[in-house]
Amino acid sequence: MQEGSTPITLAGSVNVIADSIIMMPTDGGVFTLASTLNGTAQLTIDAPDDVAEPRPFVLAGAGNQFTGDFVFDHISLNAKTAGSLGNGNLHMVRSTIDIDYNAYNPQSTLTLTEAGSRVVLDQFLIFQSLVIAETAFPDGTYDFTAWEALDPNAADFITDGGGAIVLGGDSDSDRLLDEWELRYFEDLTTAAGGEDTDGDTLTNEEEFIADTNPTLPDTDADSLTDAAEVNSHGTNPLVADTDADSLTDAEEINRAEPTNP
């Protein structure tokens, strides 16, 4: 890949049929992998050892069916699109992982090794297991307070944003976090991940990922359904006025000459 400050984006469909490496340039803009990934082999994203700071890398592929392992070495990873991490294991080596959605990866192990590896906790991140510096953790919910109780130096590897890593946590295997189900449905039998309880065309699992209310078709009461905001308009379904300009998202979208909400 050519060095320089120009951002790089890869799109299309990619089938990873053999262990592969994407080597980041020494200098350059953000690398975005917007491809739809398939395959079972290992994919390594690596930055040169002589780079002082981890290189920025964005995963933005929708509908990834990738079941191979990801290895990120000296990378600042931002997983922007639901499902972009695939369903394999994640190995972070001197790397940061920041996931922009509630991630449901109940078959995956998240491993952090070497100094500099870090998790940004601003969502619910569900994994089968977690290994940090060769230490495996038992099932449970680990927010920043729980991490501090385990290790006074938790801030060295956790950035607190109000989220949590959940190991286990889906006792009925319906692709919904038990804690989330109990919050909205008061039991674990009323709803399942593939159902659409509020009739807004988002499944309960999609509502969990978006952090919207699965019992209300319009979580932020701006007259746009959660599905319309998530799938059509790209607006925030949790905030009536995404750009904070005193016009609601619906007012901007439904004007005679629509403006960007």
C-alpha positions as semicolon CSV with decimal commas, in nm:
position;residue;x (nm);y (nm);z (nm)
1;M;0,000;0,000;0,000
2;Q;0,115;0,351;-0,080
3;E;0,234;0,569;0,202
4;G;0,084;0,910;0,262
5;S;-0,200;1,084;0,442
6;T;-0,478;0,976;0,205
7;P;-0,739;0,750;0,369
8;I;-0,764;0,401;0,223
9;T;-1,093;0,211;0,185
10;L;-1,146;-0,145;0,066
11;A;-1,497;-0,254;-0,032
12;G;-1,661;-0,545;-0,213
13;S;-1,674;-0,908;-0,103
14;V;-1,364;-1,082;0,033
15;N;-1,329;-1,456;0,098
16;V;-1,040;-1,526;0,337
17;I;-0,944;-1,880;0,237
18;A;-0,585;-1,879;0,371
19;D;-0,410;-1,706;0,659
20;S;-0,354;-1,348;0,540
21;I;-0,190;-1,025;0,655
22;I;-0,281;-0,666;0,581
23;M;0,037;-0,468;0,648
24;M;-0,031;-0,107;0,733
25;P;0,195;0,163;0,585
26;T;0,439;0,345;0,812
27;D;0,247;0,668;0,758
28;G;-0,094;0,742;0,615
29;G;-0,460;0,806;0,680
30;V;-0,725;0,583;0,831
31;F;-0,757;0,240;0,671
32;T;-1,123;0,134;0,640
33;L;-1,212;-0,226;0,560
34;A;-1,570;-0,193;0,435
35;S;-1,567;-0,531;0,263
36;T;-1,813;-0,809;0,340
37;L;-1,587;-1,081;0,478
38;N;-1,630;-1,456;0,448
39;G;-1,403;-1,749;0,523
40;T;-1,244;-1,933;0,813
41;A;-0,872;-1,850;0,791
42;Q;-0,686;-1,606;1,015
43;L;-0,668;-1,238;0,914
44;T;-0,390;-1,030;1,070
45;I;-0,382;-0,650;1,062
46;D;-0,026;-0,544;1,138
47;A;0,159;-0,214;1,170
48;P;0,538;-0,173;1,146
49;D;0,728;-0,192;1,475
50;D;0,893;0,145;1,414
51;V;0,560;0,331;1,423
52;A;0,527;0,517;1,754
53;E;0,147;0,512;1,783
54;P;-0,099;0,235;1,689
55;R;-0,229;0,283;1,335
56;P;-0,604;0,361;1,294
57;F;-0,808;0,084;1,134
58;V;-1,188;0,081;1,084
59;L;-1,405;-0,226;1,031
60;A;-1,722;-0,118;0,852
61;G;-1,833;-0,426;0,659
62;A;-2,199;-0,516;0,703
63;G;-2,320;-0,873;0,730
64;N;-1,981;-1,032;0,782
65;Q;-1,994;-1,413;0,785
66;F;-1,626;-1,435;0,870
67;T;-1,555;-1,708;1,129
68;G;-1,175;-1,693;1,124
69;D;-0,967;-1,520;1,389
70;F;-0,870;-1,155;1,372
71;V;-0,524;-1,056;1,498
72;F;-0,456;-0,684;1,544
73;D;-0,093;-0,588;1,612
74;H;-0,015;-0,225;1,705
75;I;-0,357;-0,115;1,575
76;S;-0,623;0,126;1,699
77;L;-0,936;-0,063;1,595
78;N;-1,278;0,095;1,557
79;A;-1,555;-0,154;1,473
80;K;-1,828;0,074;1,341
81;T;-2,085;-0,158;1,182
82;A;-2,289;-0,422;1,362
83;G;-2,145;-0,764;1,286
84;S;-1,825;-0,628;1,133
85;L;-1,614;-0,829;1,379
86;G;-1,747;-1,155;1,240
87;N;-1,780;-1,458;1,468
88;G;-1,420;-1,564;1,529
89;N;-1,176;-1,488;1,808
90;L;-1,015;-1,146;1,852
91;H;-0,648;-1,111;1,946
92;M;-0,534;-0,761;2,041
93;V;-0,154;-0,724;2,055
94;R;-0,041;-0,376;2,165
95;S;-0,379;-0,266;2,024
96;T;-0,695;-0,081;2,125
97;I;-1,046;-0,205;2,047
98;D;-1,342;0,035;2,036
99;I;-1,678;-0,112;1,928
100;D;-1,955;0,132;1,836
101;Y;-2,246;-0,105;1,898
102;N;-2,363;-0,361;2,154
103;A;-2,163;-0,660;2,032
104;Y;-2,300;-1,014;2,058
105;N;-2,015;-1,261;2,002
106;P;-2,102;-1,550;2,238
107;Q;-1,872;-1,797;2,060
108;S;-1,567;-1,568;2,057
109;T;-1,271;-1,511;2,286
110;L;-1,124;-1,163;2,328
111;T;-0,753;-1,173;2,412
112;L;-0,538;-0,874;2,512
113;T;-0,162;-0,923;2,521
114;E;0,139;-0,698;2,573
115;A;0,153;-0,347;2,715
116;G;-0,063;-0,094;2,537
117;S;-0,361;-0,319;2,469
118;R;-0,686;-0,154;2,572
119;V;-1,066;-0,194;2,555
120;V;-1,299;0,105;2,528
121;L;-1,606;0,020;2,739
122;D;-1,890;0,234;2,607
123;Q;-2,118;-0,053;2,497
124;F;-2,218;-0,400;2,614
125;L;-1,963;-0,643;2,469
126;I;-2,068;-1,007;2,497
127;F;-1,799;-1,273;2,455
128;Q;-1,761;-1,637;2,546
129;S;-1,436;-1,570;2,727
130;L;-1,182;-1,300;2,800
131;V;-0,805;-1,338;2,844
132;I;-0,585;-1,050;2,957
133;A;-0,210;-1,110;2,997
134;E;-0,272;-1,487;3,002
135;T;-0,535;-1,458;3,279
136;A;-0,883;-1,594;3,196
137;F;-1,188;-1,450;3,372
138;P;-1,500;-1,632;3,497
139;D;-1,848;-1,560;3,362
140;G;-1,995;-1,233;3,482
141;T;-2,053;-0,868;3,397
142;Y;-1,744;-0,650;3,415
143;D;-1,802;-0,277;3,412
144;F;-1,525;-0,038;3,509
145;T;-1,612;-0,058;3,880
146;A;-1,579;-0,436;3,867
147;W;-1,244;-0,405;3,688
148;E;-1,114;-0,164;3,951
149;A;-1,215;-0,407;4,225
150;L;-1,010;-0,676;4,051
151;D;-0,715;-0,456;3,963
152;P;-0,640;-0,104;4,094
153;N;-0,453;-0,044;3,766
154;A;-0,762;-0,114;3,554
155;A;-0,730;0,226;3,386
156;D;-0,413;0,095;3,220
157;F;-0,618;-0,133;2,996
158;I;-0,980;-0,015;3,024
159;T;-1,126;0,317;2,906
160;D;-1,451;0,371;3,096
161;G;-1,748;0,484;2,889
162;G;-2,031;0,335;3,094
163;G;-2,037;-0,004;2,922
164;A;-1,933;-0,352;3,026
165;I;-1,781;-0,676;2,905
166;V;-2,023;-0,963;2,963
167;L;-1,899;-1,321;2,971
168;G;-2,188;-1,561;2,938
169;G;-2,498;-1,359;3,023
170;D;-2,741;-1,518;2,775
171;S;-2,870;-1,815;2,972
172;D;-3,148;-1,899;2,723
173;S;-2,928;-1,857;2,412
174;D;-3,181;-1,629;2,240
175;R;-2,918;-1,373;2,134
176;L;-3,034;-1,123;2,396
177;L;-2,843;-1,032;2,709
178;D;-3,037;-1,153;3,015
179;E;-2,990;-0,818;3,191
180;W;-3,135;-0,636;2,889
181;E;-3,431;-0,876;2,862
182;L;-3,516;-0,831;3,229
183;R;-3,496;-0,453;3,195
184;Y;-3,752;-0,438;2,916
185;F;-3,959;-0,757;2,952
186;E;-3,918;-0,849;3,321
187;D;-3,852;-1,216;3,234
188;L;-3,649;-1,431;2,994
189;T;-3,942;-1,599;2,818
190;T;-4,144;-1,312;2,669
191;A;-3,907;-1,218;2,387
192;A;-3,640;-1,371;2,165
193;G;-3,375;-1,211;1,949
194;G;-3,541;-1,289;1,616
195;E;-3,880;-1,145;1,714
196;D;-4,003;-0,789;1,659
197;T;-4,195;-0,709;1,976
198;D;-4,284;-0,346;1,897
199;G;-4,355;-0,396;1,526
200;D;-4,106;-0,136;1,398
201;T;-3,933;-0,394;1,166
202;L;-3,621;-0,407;1,385
203;T;-3,581;-0,744;1,553
204;N;-3,520;-0,748;1,926
205;E;-3,158;-0,840;1,858
206;E;-3,121;-0,539;1,627
207;E;-3,277;-0,323;1,899
208;F;-3,027;-0,462;2,151
209;I;-2,739;-0,379;1,914
210;A;-2,874;-0,025;1,858
211;D;-2,957;0,016;2,229
212;T;-3,314;0,117;2,143
213;N;-3,628;0,025;2,340
214;P;-3,772;-0,301;2,196
215;T;-4,118;-0,218;2,333
216;L;-4,143;0,124;2,163
217;P;-4,135;0,166;1,783
218;D;-3,997;0,521;1,828
219;T;-3,757;0,527;2,123
220;D;-3,681;0,901;2,110
221;A;-4,040;1,004;2,023
222;D;-3,940;1,215;1,724
223;S;-4,206;1,059;1,494
224;L;-3,943;0,855;1,306
225;T;-3,944;0,485;1,381
226;D;-3,631;0,328;1,520
227;A;-3,600;0,121;1,201
228;A;-3,622;0,431;0,981
229;E;-3,351;0,607;1,182
230;V;-3,117;0,306;1,190
231;N;-3,169;0,173;0,837
232;S;-3,273;0,472;0,626
233;H;-3,175;0,808;0,770
234;G;-2,858;0,734;0,968
235;T;-2,984;0,946;1,256
236;N;-2,952;0,867;1,626
237;P;-3,264;0,673;1,736
238;L;-3,196;0,769;2,097
239;V;-3,194;1,148;2,041
240;A;-3,477;1,344;1,877
241;D;-3,238;1,608;1,741
242;T;-2,924;1,428;1,625
243;D;-2,729;1,739;1,521
244;A;-2,857;1,954;1,812
245;D;-2,970;2,241;1,589
246;S;-3,312;2,284;1,760
247;L;-3,492;2,105;1,475
248;T;-3,593;1,746;1,536
249;D;-3,474;1,482;1,293
250;A;-3,829;1,446;1,160
251;E;-3,865;1,820;1,106
252;E;-3,547;1,829;0,899
253;I;-3,629;1,518;0,697
254;N;-3,993;1,613;0,629
255;R;-3,935;1,976;0,521
256;A;-4,028;2,078;0,168
257;E;-3,654;2,109;0,110
258;P;-3,504;1,853;0,352
259;T;-3,192;1,946;0,547
260;N;-2,929;1,715;0,690
261;P;-3,043;1,600;1,035
